[in-house]
Amino acid sequence: MGTSRMFRIFVVLGSAFMILLIIIYWDDVGASHLYLHTPVSPGPKIPHPPPPHQQPQTSRTPSFLSDIDAFVNQFLEPGTGEPTDPVPADTSNQSEKAEERYIPRREWKIHLTPVAAELRERQEQRRRLLQEMCANDSVVFPGKNRSFDDIPNKELDHLIVDDRHGIIYCYVPKVACSNWKRIMIVLSESLLRDGVPQRDPLAIPRDLVHNNSMHFTFNKFWKRYGKFAKHLMKVKLKKYTKFIFVRDPFVRLISAYRNKFELRNEDFYRRFAQVMLRRYANQPTPPASVDEAFGVGIHPSFSNFIQYLLDPQTEKEMPFNEHWRQVYRLCHPCQIQYDFVGHLETAEDDAEQLLRQLRVDNVVEFPTSHRNLTASSWEADWFSTVPVEARRELYKLYEPDFRLFGYDRPDSILNE
């Protein structure tokens, strides 16, 4: 009698737990599962699935005692490495112009011509370098050897997720992140105009591009999924295509300085420029507003900015702002295996290759813009006012980014 009663309790609890799991996961993957029945890492393969009612039954039904992966895998099938484009059975009657065909329902594009060998090799070299540097004991930086589970949730807010196409993008400020955020908005269809998804990236207002409500980031998983968040993140990291764009670390710093301190930015003036002026520019009472400061020609010099970065007091007060925080702290390249590593220096080719790999180049194009583009050839001029010893200390601060992403040590400005 006792055994029978325990069995009934077991069945009831198991059923209740399965219903709870369905409720928890359905909001995230249920609405988008049509886009995710095919492998998407590192790029979605062309599907030939039977209609839902004809799909074969699995050999066992996951219970609440099964690993959660078994449940999630009903919606997300694992990727199988590099995508291979299918070749039609008979191409003898095709015109040379008919190089591509489309799958309108999923918006995925089929390419019948391969990516250039040199571009594929360049990506392989960048990914291989990341793996080697993360395994190299001579490359040391805080957090390098921790697990993904040990990364605080607040440090995952730069990972933007698009469940429609199975994409995760880690954005790095001052590396074309505004335009990549625009692309993520277009792909996720999170912005509607008269009920129609916005398709033109450049038509998205700048204030919306950087509005957190427009992007679903890993940091938001905690509010939605609670204790299941970390596990679901790891499932998506395993199955989605993950990409990042980087640039020469010193050039990125120059770009951040030009954008935030040579232009009138009230927020950055009050939060950072006034501090720099008081500490390093003999301005005990700097002007109250950025307009007043610019009116009398006062703003922190680039040398003041470098002093601020090297000052131990800076990080004691708060972590580096995202515009000059190291990439390894923003995107965790030793915990996340990125499928695509783009460089701003090769942005045009990399963007075209990435959108093609994601099979969405029929949906959106990367907006090209050369406005306020900071060039690496400017480094010598910009650092001419910075003492050599400070330059060397700055290199130590950003050395992991140089080595992880294959940028040469700037000996010309470090050995003067």
Buried (B, 14 or more C-beta within 10 A) or exposed (E): EEEEEEEEEEEEEEEEEBEEBEEBBEEBBEEBBBBBBBBBBBBBBBEEEEEEEEEEEEEEEBEBEEEBBBBBBBBBBEBEEEBEBEEEEEEEEEEEEEEEEEBEEBBBBBBBEEBEEEBBEBBEEBBEBBEEBBEEEEBEBEBBEEEBEEBEBEBBBBBBBBBBBBBBBBBBBBBBBBBBBBBBBBBBEBBEEEEEBBEEBEEBEEEBBBBEEBBBBBBBBBEEBEEBBBBBBBBBBBBBBBBBBBBBBBBBBBBBBBBBBEEEBEEBBBEBBBBBBEBBBEBEEBBEBBEEBBEEEBBBBBBBBBBBBBBEEBEEEEEBBBBBBBBBBBBBBBBBBBBBBBBBBEBEBBBBBBBBBBBBBBBBBBBEEEEEEBEBEBBEEBBEEBEEEBBEEBBEBBBBBBBBBBBEEBEEBBEE
